[in-house]
Amino acid sequence: MLGGYLAEHFGFRSIFWLMVALAVLAAVLVFVLAGESRPGEGTRMDWWGVLFIVITVGALLTALNEASKLVGAFDGGVLTGSLILLVVALAAFAAFWAVEKRSTSPWWRPANCGGAICGLRC
């Protein structure tokens, strides 16, 4: 309701300025109220895990975005591209899973899944 009021009386750009004000307020509150946090001794960043999960999410979202173009009209190129991106996402997720199982500082522990996910054993 506030967004509608602002857009009607001050133009649609006023909504974005409100978001800027809220972001600045949030940043100030975090700076003032949040304590310093540091990782535990010996904790390292799992860059390989991050790489593979970023590829997974990026390829999956791009595949879904491209596949949505098929709603209007069928296009073999779009379908092929979407399927290739889906295969890339699945391969990257399998690599992510394998890296996380062997990592000394995993980003996510596959052992915490509580059973099988998509046929992959933990």
N, CA, C and O atoms as a DFTB+ gen file, in Angstrom:
488 C
 N C O
     1  1       0.818      -1.185       0.000
     2  2       0.000       0.000       0.000
     3  2       0.864       1.251       0.000
     4  3       0.545       2.230      -0.674
     5  1       1.952       1.220       0.752
     6  2       2.839       2.365       0.794
     7  2       3.441       2.617      -0.588
     8  3       3.567       3.763      -1.021
     9  1       3.811       1.530      -1.278
    10  2       4.370       1.669      -2.616
    11  2       3.390       2.313      -3.575
    12  3       3.772       3.168      -4.374
    13  1       2.134       1.913      -3.507
    14  2       1.110       2.513      -4.363
    15  2       0.908       3.992      -4.067
    16  3       0.766       4.810      -4.976
    17  1       0.895       4.321      -2.779
    18  2       0.742       5.717      -2.381
    19  2       1.907       6.556      -2.897
    20  3       1.715       7.630      -3.468
    21  1       3.131       6.037      -2.683
    22  2       4.305       6.776      -3.135
    23  2       4.314       6.950      -4.655
    24  3       4.608       8.034      -5.159
    25  1       3.994       5.888      -5.373
    26  2       3.990       5.955      -6.833
    27  2       2.954       6.936      -7.347
    28  3       3.206       7.667      -8.305
    29  1       1.791       6.957      -6.715
    30  2       0.719       7.837      -7.168
    31  2       1.010       9.309      -6.871
    32  3       0.723      10.181      -7.691
    33  1       1.585       9.581      -5.690
    34  2       1.774      10.972      -5.285
    35  2       3.157      11.540      -5.604
    36  3       3.307      12.751      -5.760
    37  1       4.173      10.668      -5.702
    38  2       5.537      11.164      -5.905
    39  2       6.236      10.535      -7.113
    40  3       7.395      10.853      -7.380
    41  1       5.563       9.661      -7.839
    42  2       6.164       8.991      -8.982
    43  2       6.780       7.659      -8.582
    44  3       7.084       7.426      -7.412
    45  1       6.958       6.796      -9.563
    46  2       7.428       5.441      -9.251
    47  2       8.866       5.431      -8.732
    48  3       9.265       4.498      -8.035
    49  1       9.645       6.462      -9.068
    50  2      11.037       6.506      -8.601
    51  2      11.116       6.648      -7.079
    52  3      12.120       6.264      -6.480
    53  1      10.104       7.179      -6.464
    54  2      10.123       7.356      -5.008
    55  2      10.193       6.018      -4.279
    56  3      10.716       5.947      -3.167
    57  1       9.674       4.964      -4.889
    58  2       9.753       3.630      -4.274
    59  2      11.215       3.207      -4.168
    60  3      11.621       2.637      -3.155
    61  1      12.007       3.478      -5.199
    62  2      13.418       3.112      -5.187
    63  2      14.194       3.937      -4.164
    64  3      15.107       3.423      -3.518
    65  1      13.839       5.204      -4.012
    66  2      14.495       6.025      -3.002
    67  2      14.156       5.540      -1.598
    68  3      14.986       5.628      -0.694
    69  1      12.960       5.038      -1.414
    70  2      12.606       4.441      -0.120
    71  2      13.482       3.212       0.134
    72  3      13.939       3.005       1.258
    73  1      13.719       2.405      -0.883
    74  2      14.583       1.231      -0.736
    75  2      16.018       1.640      -0.399
    76  3      16.689       0.964       0.381
    77  1      16.489       2.745      -0.983
    78  2      17.825       3.248      -0.660
    79  2      17.892       3.641       0.815
    80  3      18.851       3.303       1.510
    81  1      16.886       4.343       1.281
    82  2      16.862       4.762       2.683
    83  2      16.836       3.546       3.618
    84  3      17.532       3.528       4.633
    85  1      16.036       2.537       3.275
    86  2      15.977       1.328       4.102
    87  2      17.301       0.569       4.084
    88  3      17.715       0.029       5.110
    89  1      17.966       0.523       2.939
    90  2      19.254      -0.158       2.844
    91  2      20.312       0.558       3.682
    92  3      21.112      -0.089       4.359
    93  1      20.319       1.888       3.637
    94  2      21.276       2.655       4.444
    95  2      20.995       2.433       5.927
    96  3      21.924       2.238       6.712
    97  1      19.730       2.460       6.313
    98  2      19.358       2.211       7.701
    99  2      19.797       0.815       8.140
   100  3      20.340       0.654       9.233
   101  1      19.570      -0.183       7.309
   102  2      19.970      -1.557       7.630
   103  2      21.481      -1.660       7.774
   104  3      21.966      -2.320       8.693
   105  1      22.229      -1.025       6.887
   106  2      23.693      -1.072       6.959
   107  2      24.194      -0.417       8.244
   108  3      25.102      -0.937       8.893
   109  1      23.613       0.708       8.608
   110  2      24.015       1.389       9.844
   111  2      23.690       0.507      11.055
   112  3      24.516       0.373      11.957
   113  1      22.510      -0.085      11.081
   114  2      22.136      -0.950      12.210
   115  2      23.049      -2.169      12.318
   116  3      23.421      -2.560      13.424
   117  1      23.412      -2.766      11.203
   118  2      24.323      -3.903      11.237
   119  2      25.682      -3.460      11.765
   120  3      26.278      -4.144      12.596
   121  1      26.173      -2.327      11.291
   122  2      27.474      -1.817      11.727
   123  2      27.475      -1.538      13.228
   124  3      28.457      -1.831      13.909
   125  1      26.392      -0.979      13.747
   126  2      26.324      -0.589      15.155
   127  2      26.008      -1.780      16.067
   128  3      26.621      -1.929      17.125
   129  1      25.057      -2.625      15.664
   130  2      24.549      -3.654      16.566
   131  2      25.195      -5.035      16.434
   132  3      25.216      -5.799      17.399
   133  1      25.711      -5.356      15.275
   134  2      26.251      -6.698      15.070
   135  2      27.687      -6.774      15.574
   136  3      28.509      -5.899      15.301
   137  1      27.966      -7.834      16.311
   138  2      29.318      -8.033      16.811
   139  2      30.205      -8.633      15.738
   140  3      29.729      -9.150      14.727
   141  1      31.499      -8.552      15.978
   142  2      32.469      -9.134      15.052
   143  2      32.361     -10.652      15.110
   144  3      32.220     -11.236      16.185
   145  1      32.427     -11.273      13.958
   146  2      32.408     -12.740      13.917
   147  2      33.581     -13.210      13.076
   148  3      33.893     -12.627      12.037
   149  1      34.215     -14.254      13.531
   150  2      35.351     -14.817      12.817
   151  2      35.166     -16.326      12.756
   152  3      34.590     -16.924      13.665
   153  1      35.657     -16.942      11.683
   154  2      35.555     -18.396      11.595
   155  2      36.441     -19.053      12.650
   156  3      37.393     -18.455      13.150
   157  1      36.100     -20.299      12.971
   158  2      36.884     -21.046      13.936
   159  2      38.297     -21.296      13.445
   160  3      38.579     -21.213      12.250
   161  1      39.168     -21.599      14.368
   162  2      40.576     -21.873      14.047
   163  2      40.681     -23.030      13.064
   164  3      40.060     -24.075      13.258
   165  1      41.452     -22.846      12.031
   166  2      41.664     -23.904      11.048
   167  2      40.591     -24.002       9.975
   168  3      40.675     -24.872       9.108
   169  1      39.591     -23.141      10.007
   170  2      38.527     -23.168       8.999
   171  2      39.028     -22.497       7.724
   172  3      39.597     -21.407       7.756
   173  1      38.801     -23.174       6.608
   174  2      39.218     -22.627       5.317
   175  2      37.987     -22.492       4.417
   176  3      36.970     -23.153       4.625
   177  1      38.106     -21.627       3.425
   178  2      37.030     -21.456       2.453
   179  2      37.084     -22.597       1.441
   180  3      38.151     -22.930       0.926
   181  1      35.941     -23.184       1.164
   182  2      35.845     -24.292       0.213
   183  2      35.551     -23.717      -1.175
   184  3      34.404     -23.715      -1.621
   185  1      36.588     -23.233      -1.849
   186  2      36.409     -22.559      -3.130
   187  2      35.894     -23.500      -4.210
   188  3      35.109     -23.077      -5.059
   189  1      36.310     -24.759      -4.203
   190  2      35.812     -25.710      -5.218
   191  2      34.321     -25.950      -5.034
   192  3      33.579     -26.018      -6.014
   193  1      33.880     -26.078      -3.799
   194  2      32.452     -26.240      -3.548
   195  2      31.651     -25.031      -4.000
   196  3      30.582     -25.167      -4.596
   197  1      32.177     -23.847      -3.710
   198  2      31.505     -22.611      -4.141
   199  2      31.431     -22.552      -5.663
   200  3      30.389     -22.215      -6.224
   201  1      32.533     -22.880      -6.329
   202  2      32.560     -22.850      -7.796
   203  2      31.477     -23.753      -8.382
   204  3      30.720     -23.339      -9.260
   205  1      31.411     -24.991      -7.890
   206  2      30.451     -25.931      -8.467
   207  2      29.001     -25.587      -8.121
   208  3      28.114     -25.826      -8.941
   209  1      28.732     -25.039      -6.949
   210  2      27.342     -24.688      -6.627
   211  2      26.920     -23.441      -7.412
   212  3      25.752     -23.315      -7.781
   213  1      27.849     -22.523      -7.671
   214  2      27.526     -21.344      -8.492
   215  2      27.221     -21.773      -9.926
   216  3      26.273     -21.276     -10.533
   217  1      28.019     -22.692     -10.468
   218  2      27.749     -23.204     -11.814
   219  2      26.407     -23.918     -11.847
   220  3      25.634     -23.752     -12.790
   221  1      26.127     -24.719     -10.812
   222  2      24.862     -25.452     -10.748
   223  2      23.673     -24.497     -10.774
   224  3      22.772     -24.636     -11.602
   225  1      23.678     -23.532      -9.868
   226  2      22.539     -22.615      -9.760
   227  2      22.424     -21.745     -11.013
   228  3      21.326     -21.535     -11.528
   229  1      23.552     -21.244     -11.496
   230  2      23.523     -20.403     -12.694
   231  2      23.003     -21.138     -13.916
   232  3      22.165     -20.618     -14.652
   233  1      23.503     -22.358     -14.133
   234  2      23.054     -23.136     -15.296
   235  2      21.583     -23.519     -15.165
   236  3      20.838     -23.476     -16.144
   237  1      21.165     -23.894     -13.955
   238  2      19.767     -24.286     -13.757
   239  2      18.826     -23.107     -13.977
   240  3      17.811     -23.241     -14.660
   241  1      19.155     -21.964     -13.407
   242  2      18.286     -20.787     -13.590
   243  2      18.257     -20.324     -15.042
   244  3      17.208     -19.924     -15.548
   245  1      19.400     -20.376     -15.707
   246  2      19.427     -19.995     -17.120
   247  2      18.633     -20.979     -17.966
   248  3      17.930     -20.574     -18.891
   249  1      18.740     -22.284     -17.654
   250  2      17.964     -23.293     -18.385
   251  2      16.469     -23.055     -18.210
   252  3      15.710     -23.131     -19.177
   253  1      16.046     -22.769     -16.989
   254  2      14.627     -22.512     -16.753
   255  2      14.165     -21.237     -17.455
   256  3      13.066     -21.193     -18.009
   257  1      14.993     -20.214     -17.432
   258  2      14.646     -18.966     -18.108
   259  2      14.516     -19.183     -19.614
   260  3      13.568     -18.702     -20.235
   261  1      15.461     -19.901     -20.193
   262  2      15.393     -20.175     -21.628
   263  2      14.199     -21.063     -21.968
   264  3      13.529     -20.841     -22.976
   265  1      13.929     -22.068     -21.131
   266  2      12.811     -22.974     -21.384
   267  2      11.472     -22.240     -21.328
   268  3      10.513     -22.657     -21.978
   269  1      11.396     -21.157     -20.561
   270  2      10.136     -20.410     -20.482
   271  2       9.781     -19.773     -21.821
   272  3       8.619     -19.444     -22.058
   273  1      10.765     -19.595     -22.699
   274  2      10.500     -19.043     -24.033
   275  2       9.728     -20.030     -24.902
   276  3       9.147     -19.641     -25.914
   277  1       9.718     -21.296     -24.518
   278  2       9.008     -22.312     -25.296
   279  2       7.494     -22.217     -25.132
   280  3       6.749     -22.832     -25.896
   281  1       7.036     -21.457     -24.147
   282  2       5.598     -21.324     -23.926
   283  2       4.937     -20.643     -25.116
   284  3       3.860     -21.056     -25.545
   285  1       5.568     -19.609     -25.652
   286  2       4.987     -18.864     -26.771
   287  2       5.031     -19.632     -28.073
   288  3       4.046     -19.657     -28.812
   289  1       6.145     -20.252     -28.363
   290  2       6.306     -20.992     -29.616
   291  2       7.460     -21.967     -29.452
   292  3       8.437     -21.681     -28.760
   293  1       7.337     -23.110     -30.091
   294  2       8.388     -24.124     -30.003
   295  2       9.580     -23.713     -30.854
   296  3       9.425     -23.269     -31.992
   297  1      10.762     -23.865     -30.292
   298  2      11.995     -23.579     -31.015
   299  2      13.004     -24.648     -30.623
   300  3      13.353     -24.782     -29.451
   301  1      13.468     -25.401     -31.604
   302  2      14.398     -26.494     -31.334
   303  2      15.706     -26.019     -30.734
   304  3      16.286     -26.714     -29.900
   305  1      16.187     -24.848     -31.138
   306  2      17.426     -24.304     -30.595
   307  2      17.307     -23.966     -29.125
   308  3      18.216     -24.233     -28.339
   309  1      16.176     -23.373     -28.757
   310  2      15.943     -23.024     -27.361
   311  2      15.837     -24.292     -26.515
   312  3      16.396     -24.365     -25.421
   313  1      15.118     -25.285     -27.029
   314  2      14.978     -26.551     -26.302
   315  2      16.338     -27.218     -26.124
   316  3      16.658     -27.687     -25.032
   317  1      17.133     -27.264     -27.176
   318  2      18.457     -27.880     -27.102
   319  2      19.346     -27.144     -26.107
   320  3      20.021     -27.770     -25.290
   321  1      19.346     -25.828     -26.175
   322  2      20.138     -25.037     -25.232
   323  2      19.721     -25.264     -23.793
   324  3      20.566     -25.380     -22.906
   325  1      18.411     -25.327     -23.559
   326  2      17.901     -25.569     -22.206
   327  2      18.312     -26.942     -21.695
   328  3      18.698     -27.089     -20.536
   329  1      18.228     -27.936     -22.554
   330  2      18.615     -29.288     -22.142
   331  2      20.118     -29.387     -21.874
   332  3      20.535     -30.065     -20.935
   333  1      20.922     -28.724     -22.682
   334  2      22.371     -28.715     -22.445
   335  2      22.681     -28.040     -21.110
   336  3      23.507     -28.535     -20.343
   337  1      22.033     -26.926     -20.831
   338  2      22.244     -26.242     -19.558
   339  2      21.781     -27.088     -18.380
   340  3      22.394     -27.056     -17.313
   341  1      20.712     -27.837     -18.566
   342  2      20.249     -28.738     -17.511
   343  2      21.277     -29.831     -17.237
   344  3      21.529     -30.163     -16.079
   345  1      21.871     -30.392     -18.285
   346  2      22.917     -31.405     -18.122
   347  2      24.132     -30.804     -17.417
   348  3      24.729     -31.446     -16.553
   349  1      24.501     -29.564     -17.785
   350  2      25.612     -28.887     -17.121
   351  2      25.312     -28.698     -15.639
   352  3      26.184     -28.911     -14.796
   353  1      24.077     -28.298     -15.317
   354  2      23.692     -28.108     -13.917
   355  2      23.775     -29.427     -13.151
   356  3      24.275     -29.454     -12.026
   357  1      23.299     -30.505     -13.736
   358  2      23.358     -31.811     -13.062
   359  2      24.793     -32.272     -12.874
   360  3      25.139     -32.793     -11.814
   361  1      25.634     -32.090     -13.885
   362  2      27.043     -32.483     -13.772
   363  2      27.757     -31.640     -12.720
   364  3      28.556     -32.167     -11.945
   365  1      27.481     -30.350     -12.684
   366  2      28.105     -29.479     -11.686
   367  2      27.641     -29.846     -10.284
   368  3      28.425     -29.782      -9.338
   369  1      26.363     -30.234     -10.138
   370  2      25.886     -30.639      -8.817
   371  2      26.544     -31.946      -8.386
   372  3      26.882     -32.107      -7.213
   373  1      26.728     -32.872      -9.307
   374  2      27.420     -34.121      -8.973
   375  2      28.861     -33.825      -8.552
   376  3      29.372     -34.443      -7.617
   377  1      29.519     -32.883      -9.236
   378  2      30.879     -32.492      -8.857
   379  2      30.877     -31.815      -7.485
   380  3      31.762     -32.066      -6.667
   381  1      29.891     -30.963      -7.236
   382  2      29.747     -30.317      -5.928
   383  2      29.613     -31.358      -4.835
   384  3      30.269     -31.264      -3.798
   385  1      28.768     -32.348      -5.063
   386  2      28.527     -33.410      -4.085
   387  2      29.820     -34.161      -3.792
   388  3      30.147     -34.420      -2.634
   389  1      30.553     -34.510      -4.846
   390  2      31.803     -35.257      -4.680
   391  2      32.852     -34.420      -3.939
   392  3      33.554     -34.937      -3.070
   393  1      32.959     -33.148      -4.274
   394  2      33.931     -32.274      -3.612
   395  2      33.584     -32.113      -2.141
   396  3      34.472     -32.155      -1.289
   397  1      32.319     -31.933      -1.835
   398  2      31.909     -31.718      -0.448
   399  2      32.118     -32.965       0.410
   400  3      32.400     -32.857       1.604
   401  1      31.981     -34.144      -0.190
   402  2      32.198     -35.370       0.574
   403  2      33.668     -35.532       0.968
   404  3      33.969     -36.136       1.997
   405  1      34.585     -34.995       0.153
   406  2      36.011     -35.153       0.413
   407  2      36.647     -33.936       1.097
   408  3      37.782     -34.018       1.567
   409  1      35.941     -32.832       1.153
   410  2      36.519     -31.593       1.676
   411  2      36.718     -31.657       3.189
   412  3      35.897     -32.221       3.913
   413  1      37.829     -31.064       3.657
   414  2      38.067     -30.981       5.096
   415  2      37.254     -29.854       5.731
   416  3      36.955     -29.903       6.924
   417  1      36.898     -28.845       4.944
   418  2      36.053     -27.742       5.411
   419  2      34.902     -27.572       4.434
   420  3      34.871     -26.595       3.685
   421  1      33.947     -28.514       4.426
   422  2      32.876     -28.449       3.418
   423  2      31.951     -27.265       3.628
   424  3      31.717     -26.808       4.746
   425  1      31.440     -26.793       2.511
   426  2      30.450     -25.726       2.517
   427  2      29.127     -26.272       3.040
   428  3      28.363     -25.567       3.700
   429  1      28.872     -27.540       2.732
   430  2      27.680     -28.262       3.177
   431  2      28.073     -29.719       3.332
   432  3      28.806     -30.249       2.496
   433  1      27.611     -30.366       4.362
   434  2      27.978     -31.752       4.613
   435  2      26.904     -32.688       4.049
   436  3      25.783     -32.716       4.555
   437  1      27.237     -33.451       3.010
   438  2      26.277     -34.396       2.446
   439  2      25.803     -35.430       3.468
   440  3      24.707     -35.974       3.327
   441  1      26.606     -35.706       4.487
   442  2      26.213     -36.678       5.513
   443  2      25.015     -36.195       6.326
   444  3      24.364     -36.998       6.994
   445  1      24.717     -34.911       6.281
   446  2      23.601     -34.353       7.040
   447  2      22.268     -34.440       6.308
   448  3      21.269     -33.910       6.793
   449  1      22.231     -35.098       5.146
   450  2      21.000     -35.103       4.355
   451  2      19.972     -36.094       4.895
   452  3      18.793     -35.995       4.554
   453  1      20.384     -37.032       5.716
   454  2      19.432     -37.947       6.333
   455  2      18.929     -39.042       5.414
   456  3      17.826     -39.547       5.624
   457  1      19.679     -39.422       4.423
   458  2      19.250     -40.490       3.517
   459  2      19.655     -40.186       2.102
   460  3      20.624     -39.466       1.862
   461  1      18.920     -40.731       1.172
   462  2      19.250     -40.534      -0.239
   463  2      18.500     -39.334      -0.785
   464  3      17.331     -39.119      -0.465
   465  1      19.182     -38.556      -1.613
   466  2      18.558     -37.428      -2.312
   467  2      18.767     -37.689      -3.800
   468  3      19.901     -37.832      -4.257
   469  1      17.689     -37.749      -4.541
   470  2      17.757     -37.966      -5.987
   471  2      18.580     -39.206      -6.351
   472  3      19.250     -39.234      -7.383
   473  1      18.522     -40.211      -5.508
   474  2      19.232     -41.445      -5.794
   475  2      20.689     -41.440      -5.398
   476  3      21.366     -42.460      -5.530
   477  1      21.199     -40.295      -4.908
   478  2      22.589     -40.222      -4.458
   479  2      22.647     -40.621      -2.995
   480  3      21.913     -40.078      -2.170
   481  1      23.490     -41.540      -2.679
   482  2      23.661     -41.966      -1.298
   483  2      24.586     -41.020      -0.578
   484  3      25.605     -40.595      -1.123
   485  1      24.234     -40.692       0.644
   486  2      25.069     -39.787       1.453
   487  2      26.283     -40.522       1.971
   488  3      27.108     -39.935       2.672
